[in-house]
């Protein structure tokens, strides 16, 4: 089954027009989690704080993953 991974963050938004084949929704969800974590690492180190990956198939959106980073300086450190 073909799944698509749309990405939106503080700096960028892209709809996945190619997609990727996965045996089922659970396998696609695992890939969406890995994608969100990878994108989040880059976004957060660039000063961003939000990443959303929307997983969809040819018919509908299946899952939305949102990762938010909350920065809280302690003892006057930034």
TAVEN-V17839 format. One record per backbone hydrogen bond with DSSP energy under -1.0 kcal/mol. CO is the residue of the C=O (numbers start at 1). NH is the residue of the N-H. If there is no record, write none. Layout:
BEGIN
co:CO nh:NH
co:CO nh:NH
END
This chain:
BEGIN
co:1 nh:22
co:3 nh:20
co:4 nh:56
co:6 nh:54
co:7 nh:14
co:8 nh:52
co:12 nh:9
co:14 nh:7
co:20 nh:3
co:24 nh:28
co:25 nh:29
co:26 nh:30
co:27 nh:31
co:28 nh:32
co:29 nh:33
co:30 nh:34
co:31 nh:35
co:32 nh:36
co:33 nh:37
co:34 nh:38
co:35 nh:39
co:36 nh:40
co:37 nh:41
co:38 nh:42
co:39 nh:43
co:40 nh:44
co:41 nh:45
co:43 nh:48
co:44 nh:47
co:49 nh:69
co:51 nh:67
co:52 nh:8
co:53 nh:65
co:54 nh:6
co:55 nh:62
co:55 nh:63
co:56 nh:4
co:60 nh:57
co:63 nh:55
co:65 nh:53
co:67 nh:51
co:74 nh:77
END
